Amino acid sequence: MKKILSFIIALLIVWVGSLLYAGHQTEKLISQYVNQINQFYQQSYPGVELELKKFDSNFFDAKAQYAIKINIRKLTDKLSPGLDKDDDFVGFLEDAFKTPIVINQDIQYGPVFFDEGLEFAMAKISFQKHSE
C-alpha cells in the first residue's frame, strides 16, 4: 500500500513539475519566435511587424495575444519600388488592411490531454483571429 501511495505521489509531483516547466518554456519560446519572425519581416517585408501584446499564464493554461501591424507605404516601397505613393491603389490597400490584426492564442499545458481522446504533448495550441 505504501509503495502504491508513494508511486501516486511521485506521479503527481512529476505532473506538477511538468506543468510549471511547460509554462515557463512556452513563454520563452513564444518570445523567441516573435523576435525571429520580426527579423524575417524586416529583411523581406519591411512595414510588417508582429507584436506579442500580452501573455497571461495560469497553472494549467495560458492566453497569448498578438498584433500584426502593416505599414502599407513601407511595404509597397519594398515590393513595388516604382509605385507612386499618392496612387489610389496604395490608399485602397491602406483601407483594405486595417491594422492591427489581433490574433488570440489559447495554450494548454500537458503532458496529458483528454478533450479529444488521450493525447500526450508538452503544450496544445489553438488560434483565433479577433475581428472588430
PyMOL commands that set and color helices and strands:
alter all, ss='L'
color gray80, all
select helices_A, chain A and resi 2-44+72-79+88-96
alter helices_A, ss='H'
color red, helices_A
select strands_A, chain A and resi 48-57+61-70+101-109+112-113+119-120+123-130
alter strands_A, ss='S'
color yellow, strands_A
deselect
rebuild
show_as cartoon
